[in-house]
Amino acid sequence: MQLTAVFMQVPEGFIAFVEELPGANTQGETLKETRENLKEAVQLVLEANRELSERSLVGQQVSREPFDLTTP
């Protein structure tokens, strides 16, 4: 699975976001810095979503398993 990163040049440098992942957005002075910041933003959003999910499931009986989107 590939996600779509969108980069926009602004007077201060660049802003960026991932179309498929609300909340994954960032900025930077250079395109390279913005790309690096976006990777970190995606990781932080995924970690935050996992934590929220785990909190909401406390006391629930659930089953967890790996989920791979790269397999057809």
GROMACS elastic network, one bead per residue, 0.5 to 0.9 nm:
[ bonds ]
;  ai    aj funct       b0    kb
    1    68     6  0.89692   500
    1    69     6  0.58113   500
    1    70     6  0.54087   500
    1    71     6  0.87974   500
    2    70     6  0.89030   500
    3    18     6  0.67971   500
    3    19     6  0.72985   500
    3    20     6  0.64157   500
    3    21     6  0.82613   500
    4    17     6  0.83711   500
    4    18     6  0.55488   500
    4    19     6  0.56505   500
    4    20     6  0.68690   500
    5    16     6  0.68367   500
    5    17     6  0.57333   500
    5    19     6  0.64416   500
    5    20     6  0.87218   500
    5    35     6  0.87150   500
    5    38     6  0.83113   500
    6    15     6  0.82623   500
    6    16     6  0.53526   500
    6    17     6  0.54220   500
    6    18     6  0.61694   500
    6    19     6  0.70646   500
    7    14     6  0.66012   500
    7    15     6  0.57952   500
    7    17     6  0.69196   500
    7    31     6  0.79950   500
    7    34     6  0.82658   500
    7    35     6  0.85985   500
    8    13     6  0.85509   500
    8    14     6  0.55067   500
    8    15     6  0.53532   500
    8    16     6  0.62586   500
    9    12     6  0.80410   500
    9    13     6  0.58322   500
    9    15     6  0.65267   500
    9    16     6  0.88447   500
    9    31     6  0.84566   500
   10    13     6  0.52580   500
   10    14     6  0.54351   500
   10    15     6  0.70656   500
   11    14     6  0.78975   500
   12    15     6  0.89030   500
   12    27     6  0.89774   500
   12    28     6  0.80215   500
   12    29     6  0.64649   500
   13    27     6  0.75026   500
   13    28     6  0.58726   500
   13    30     6  0.57990   500
   13    31     6  0.76581   500
   13    34     6  0.86605   500
   14    26     6  0.85241   500
   14    27     6  0.55241   500
   14    28     6  0.53975   500
   14    29     6  0.60953   500
   14    30     6  0.64160   500
   14    31     6  0.63015   500
   14    33     6  0.89001   500
   14    34     6  0.65222   500
   15    25     6  0.75124   500
   15    26     6  0.57789   500
   15    28     6  0.65269   500
   15    29     6  0.88105   500
   15    31     6  0.86947   500
   15    34     6  0.69343   500
   16    24     6  0.84151   500
   16    25     6  0.54968   500
   16    26     6  0.53706   500
   16    27     6  0.60008   500
   16    28     6  0.85633   500
   16    34     6  0.68781   500
   16    35     6  0.78727   500
   16    37     6  0.89360   500
   16    38     6  0.68945   500
   17    20     6  0.89654   500
   17    21     6  0.81196   500
   17    22     6  0.81387   500
   17    23     6  0.78840   500
   17    24     6  0.55828   500
   17    26     6  0.64004   500
   17    27     6  0.87216   500
   17    38     6  0.70160   500
   17    41     6  0.88818   500
   18    21     6  0.54622   500
   18    22     6  0.70984   500
   18    23     6  0.81810   500
   18    24     6  0.57693   500
   18    25     6  0.66143   500
   18    38     6  0.80573   500
   18    42     6  0.80034   500
   19    22     6  0.69602   500
   19    24     6  0.84271   500
   20    24     6  0.88767   500
   21    24     6  0.58337   500
   21    25     6  0.88533   500
   21    42     6  0.77864   500
   21    45     6  0.82731   500
   22    25     6  0.79274   500
   22    45     6  0.85587   500
   23    41     6  0.81760   500
   23    42     6  0.82330   500
   23    45     6  0.66653   500
   24    38     6  0.70027   500
   24    39     6  0.87164   500
   24    40     6  0.88526   500
   24    41     6  0.53043   500
   24    42     6  0.52057   500
   24    43     6  0.85759   500
   24    44     6  0.81358   500
   24    45     6  0.62262   500
   24    46     6  0.89863   500
   25    37     6  0.85267   500
   25    38     6  0.63187   500
   25    41     6  0.63354   500
   25    42     6  0.78544   500
   26    34     6  0.68169   500
   26    35     6  0.87823   500
   26    37     6  0.62720   500
   26    38     6  0.57641   500
   26    41     6  0.68019   500
   27    30     6  0.87360   500
   27    31     6  0.89458   500
   27    33     6  0.81315   500
   27    34     6  0.54247   500
   27    35     6  0.87068   500
   27    37     6  0.70938   500
   27    38     6  0.78367   500
   28    31     6  0.69437   500
   28    32     6  0.81673   500
   28    33     6  0.54654   500
   28    35     6  0.82610   500
   28    36     6  0.89413   500
   28    37     6  0.72869   500
   29    32     6  0.85149   500
   29    33     6  0.66120   500
   29    34     6  0.70687   500
   30    33     6  0.51910   500
   30    34     6  0.61232   500
   30    35     6  0.86337   500
   31    34     6  0.50005   500
   31    35     6  0.61387   500
   31    36     6  0.86926   500
   32    35     6  0.51865   500
   32    36     6  0.63928   500
   32    37     6  0.86574   500
   33    36     6  0.51726   500
   33    37     6  0.61032   500
   33    38     6  0.85580   500
   34    38     6  0.60164   500
   34    39     6  0.87060   500
   35    38     6  0.50844   500
   35    39     6  0.64604   500
   35    40     6  0.88746   500
   36    39     6  0.53102   500
   36    40     6  0.65786   500
   36    41     6  0.87749   500
   37    40     6  0.51327   500
   37    41     6  0.61266   500
   37    42     6  0.87286   500
   38    42     6  0.61709   500
   38    43     6  0.86023   500
   39    42     6  0.52487   500
   39    43     6  0.63804   500
   39    44     6  0.87442   500
   40    43     6  0.50980   500
   40    44     6  0.61717   500
   40    45     6  0.86679   500
   41    44     6  0.50707   500
   41    45     6  0.61628   500
   41    46     6  0.86243   500
   42    45     6  0.51824   500
   42    46     6  0.62099   500
   42    47     6  0.85851   500
   43    46     6  0.52245   500
   43    47     6  0.61272   500
   43    48     6  0.85897   500
   44    47     6  0.50672   500
   44    48     6  0.60353   500
   44    49     6  0.85018   500
   45    48     6  0.51027   500
   45    49     6  0.60609   500
   45    50     6  0.85304   500
   46    49     6  0.51084   500
   46    50     6  0.61345   500
   46    51     6  0.86485   500
   47    50     6  0.51090   500
   47    51     6  0.62385   500
   47    52     6  0.86954   500
   48    51     6  0.51067   500
   48    52     6  0.61886   500
   48    53     6  0.85608   500
   49    52     6  0.51261   500
   49    53     6  0.60978   500
   49    54     6  0.85656   500
   50    53     6  0.50740   500
   50    54     6  0.61025   500
   50    55     6  0.86137   500
   51    54     6  0.50837   500
   51    55     6  0.61817   500
   51    56     6  0.86456   500
   52    55     6  0.51735   500
   52    56     6  0.62607   500
   52    57     6  0.87560   500
   53    56     6  0.51371   500
   53    57     6  0.63018   500
   53    58     6  0.89312   500
   54    57     6  0.51676   500
   54    58     6  0.64454   500
   55    58     6  0.54901   500
   56    59     6  0.86985   500
   56    60     6  0.85520   500
   57    60     6  0.52306   500
   57    61     6  0.79378   500
   57    62     6  0.77986   500
   58    61     6  0.84531   500
   68    71     6  0.61499   500
   69    72     6  0.75910   500
